[in-house]
Amino acid sequence: MYISTVALSSKGQIVLPKAVRDLFGTTMVSLEINDGKQLVISPIRNVGSSLSDYKKNSPLPFEEARVLAWERSVAKRYKKKVA
């Protein structure tokens, strides 16, 4: 577990500590506020890198590959099973 205190700027911005950014391994995060008014920051796999799963010579059209990559990325975040 990692606990840290960060400041909220006058513009509402926070800087995630480098240790957290390194742990997440992505530049995309999800912000959720739960019923207890706690902010939950969760990593989301970068959709752009998800496209690398589909080789250049893939039989899938680009748009279809992009949609599938997005669905898999979001499903991973929410632990849902996508075909």
N, C-alpha and C positions, 0 to 999 in steps of 0.2 A: 504494500500500500504506500502511496505517496501523498503527503499532505504539504501544502504550501499556501501562503497568503499572498495574494496579488492585489494591486491597487486598481481601482476603476477610475479611468480618466474622466475629465469633464465632458468628453464626447461619448462616454459610455464604452470605451475600449479597454480591453485587458490584454496583457502580454502573457502568453503561456510560457512558463519556464522551459529552458532548452531540454531539460530532462523529460518533461512531459511531451514536448514535440518529438523528441527522439523515440520515446516509447510508443507514441501514436504511429509514427512512420508515414504520415500523410499530411497534406496541407488542407484537407477537407474535414470538417467536424460538424457534428449535429449538436444543437443546443435544445435541451428539453427542460421544462420546469414541471416538477412532479406536484402531487397534491399537497406535499409538505412545504411547498414553495422553495424547494432546493433546485439549484441549477445543476443539470447533469450534462457534461461535455463528453461526447463519444466520438471516436475516430470513424471516418467513412473512407473506404478505399477509393482512391482517385479513379474516376471513370475513365479518364484518358489512358491510364496504365492498364485498365481492364481490357481495353481494345487490343492490347498486345497479345492477349490470349487467342486472338483470331489472326491467323497468319495472312500475309499479303495475298496468297493464292487461295484463300478461303472461298468456298462456293457461295457463301452468304453475301448478299448485297450489303454495302456499307451501312445503310440506314438500319437494316435488320440486325446487323452485328452490334451497332451502337445501342439500339434499344435493349437487346439481350444483355449487353455488358452493364447497362444501367440497372436493369432489373436484378441482375445477380449481385451488383454492388449494394443496392438497397436491401435486398433480401438477406445478404450477409449481415448487414447492420441490424436488422430486425429478426434475424435467425429464422427466416421463413424459407421454405424449400421452393426453389424455382427450377423448372425443367432445364 
